[in-house]
Amino acid sequence: MERRDFIRKLGTGIAGSYIAGGAVAAAMSGGAGSPAASAAEFPALPYAYNALEPHIDAMTMEIHYDRHHRGYFNNYLKAVSGTDLEKMTLENLFAEVSKHGDAVRNNAGGFYNHSLFWNNMSPQAGKPSDELMAAIKRDIGSMEDLKSALTNAGATRFGSGWAWLVADKSGKLTVGSTPNQDNPLMDLSPLKGTPLLALDVWEHAYYLKYQNKRGDYLNAFWNVINWTEVSKRYAKIK
Ligand code: MN3
């Protein structure tokens, strides 16, 4: 799709009308050389706004996806338009993001992080693969320990940011957090690795339903983790 056509179509704004792909899919699969035209696709929400009720409410989902995420996407396009960066996969961009400005860092991050986040939630939680479960036991301890670590990472991230389960190239798991729209693929991030599970702890992710009770939101998130997707991401590392 031509960029011009795509941007015009953004105005129609029907959730689910765009196919996930381009830079995000390429970055998630480790692909390289994705052309700019296919990078410029806003990914579909993989379920209805109310699908994660009562844990995450429909109004929050709609505003979060259709305004916040779309805003990052539009501003990412603006930030890279007409530059060498528009031909670059997000994965390659993040690997050198410290060389570029805050508009690129924040908006490419916001675009990518939310795409991961929607896809690692589901009304059908599923369960971790045997391979992932073995790694959780080896590196974290147990599922309860993982829940504690992720909840703690989200609760102790001051201000806005993300909590993560990441894996290094050998498959070793780590839990941590990043500020703002940074992520563990960014060269400037102290937390490094391939994201397996993304957890948005910005107030816009929970404030309508949970107000100041971030801890209640973190507990609720545990009920909607798409373990099938998290396991797939883990399987791709090896
Ligand atoms: Mn958000």
Residues whose N, C-alpha, C, O or C-beta is under 5 A from the ligand:
A	BS01	MN3	D200 W202
